Amino acid sequence: MFGVFKRWTSQKEIKKHSLDVKKVPEHIAIIMDGNGRWAKKRGLPRTAGHQKGVQVLKEICYACGDLGIKYLSVFAFSTENWERPVTEVNFLMNLFKKVFTEEIGELENENVRVQILGSRNNLDKGLLQVIDRLEKRTQNNDGLFLNVCLNYGGRAEIIEAVNKILSEDQIPEKIDEESLKEFLYTKDLPDVELMIRTSGEMRISNFFLYQSAYAELVFTPVLWPNFTKEDLKNALIEFQNRDRRFGRVEKR
Ligand code: FPP
C-alpha cells in the first residue's frame, strides 16, 4: 500500500535508531510553528518561511507513510491567525490554493486521502472550490490520511458541534463522548496519540482540544522549516518511551 513511500526511510535506518516500527502511533498531530523566525534569521520575509514549510510538510507526509502512520493532522491556519497582517493572511490563503491545486495529482497517485478540517466561513470561493476538488479526488484513497486544519480552532469546533446538536429536529436528551464526537470535524478519525509542536513553544494553542485528551505532547526547539524525518523519528522514539496509563495504575 505504501510502496511509493519506501523511497524515504528504510526499515534498516529506523532500527538503527531503536524505533519500534510496530508501535508507531496511529494518529499524529503537528503544530508547525517557527516559520516566521526561520525566515527572520535569514533576513527573509516571513512568507519565505511558510513556503519552506510546505516542502517540509511534504517530506514529513512521505516519512509518515513510510513509517506506517495512518493519520497525520497538521495545524496550518488557526481561527486566531486572521489577526495577522492582511498581507500575510492573503499570502497564506493563496499558498493553500496553489499547493492544493498543484499537488492534487501527486496526492491522488500516492494514495493520500486529504481532508481540510475547520470552519468554511470566511474562506474565499476560489479556495473553497479547490478544497472541494481535492477532497473529492482523494476521497477513495486509503493510504495516508492527511488532515489539514485550516481556519480551525478547538473551542470554535466544540461550540459549532453543540450548536449543530441544538439545531437538530430532535434534540437528544443526553450527550456522551461518542455522540458529541459525531459533530466534530474529526468524527471519522481516531484520537490523537502524539502531538508534536516545533519551535520551542510549549502550549497547544487551541488545537485539537477534544481529540488530544490523552495525547503525548512532544515539544522540540527545531523550527518547522528545519524539521526533518530524523526529528520526527526522535519524537516517535520519545513517544514510545512514555508510560501511557490513561489515568490507570497499569499500562493499557
Ligand atoms: C506558524 O509559524 C505557521 C503558520 C501559521 C502557517 C503554517 C503553514 C504552513 C507550514 C504551510 C502549510 C501549507 C499547506 C498547503 C498545508 P509562525 O508564522 O507563527 O512562525 P513564528 O512563530 O516564528 O512567527
Boltz pocket constraint, residues with backbone or C-beta under 6 A from the ligand:
constraints:
  - pocket:
      binder: B
      contacts: [[A, 32], [A, 33], [A, 34], [A, 35], [A, 36], [A, 37], [A, 38], [A, 49], [A, 50], [A, 53], [A, 54], [A, 57], [A, 75], [A, 76], [A, 77], [A, 78], [A, 81], [A, 95], [A, 96], [A, 99], [A, 100], [A, 148], [A, 199], [A, 224]]
      max_distance: 6.0
